[in-house]
Amino acid sequence: MRLLSLTVLALTACGPVSLQQAERECRSQARLAEQPRGNVALGIGSDGKAHVKGDVTVTSDFLQGRDPAQVYDNCVVRRSGQFPSRAYSSIAAATR
């Protein structure tokens, strides 16, 4: 019985998510298709030495030159089974 419960739980986790959740999750994927993202952190440690950390995220969508709007649309449909409620261009313009 416990195995059956775990199997059902695992299968429901793979199911579609709400349209709003899919749009939120896919927005970052589309932004990464536009350009690489990264950050740099600078600081002075208690030992008095300077410390620098950083990272850069580059996706295959960016490297292959995929259209961010198409990446967004495909991601939303794949995750929710529905088309986005708003075009990516209108979302991207609002966040700039």
N, C-alpha and C positions, 0 to 999 in steps of 0.2 A: 504494500500500500504506500509506503514511504517513497519507494522508487517511482511509482506512478505520480505522486505529488510533485516530486522534483522534476520529472520529465515534463509535466504540464507547465510548471513554473518556467522552465528553460525555454519551452516553445513560445510561451506568451511574451517573453523578453525579446524574442526575435521578430515579433509582429510589428505592424506599422505604428508610428507615433502620431500624435495630433499634428495638424497642419501648422499650428503656431510653434510647437516645439521643433518641428522639422525646419521651419523657416529660420528660427534662432540658430540652430545647429549648423545649418548650411551657409549662413551669412559669413561666418569666418572662413569656411572653405573657399567661397567665392572671392573673398578679400585676398586670400593667399594666391589665388590664380591671377590677380592683378599685378602683384609685386611681392617680393620676399619681405618678410617681417623679422624684426629682431629687437634686441635691447642690449644696453650696456649699463653696468653698475660699477661705480667708482666709490672707493671708501678708504678710510684709514683705520687700520686695526689697532687693538690695544697695545700691540708691540711697536706702534709708530710707523709701520710699513704700509705703503700704498697697495691696495688690492684692486684688481680689475677683473670683472666677470662679464661674459657676454654670450649671446647665442643668436643664431640666424636660422630661420625656417624658410626653406625653399621647397615648393611642391612640384610634383611631376606635371600638374596642370599648368603651372607657370612656365616650366622648361619646355613644354610642348606647345606653348602659345595658345592654349584654349581660351575661349571667350568666357570671362567670369559670369556673365548672365546665363550662358548655357550650362556652366558648371553648377550654378545655383538652381536652375530649373530642374536639371537631371537629379541633383541631390534631393530636392524636396519631393519630387515624384517617387524616387526610390525609397525614401524613408516614410512618407505618409500615404502614398498611393493617390495623391491629389496634386493638381497644379498649384503653384504659389498664388496667394491672394493679391500680391503686388509684384510688379516687375522689379528685378534686382536694381536696375538703373534708378528707380525712384527711391529705393532704400539707400543705395550708395550715395546719392545726391544729398539726402537728408542727414547723413552722418558726417559729411565733410565739413 
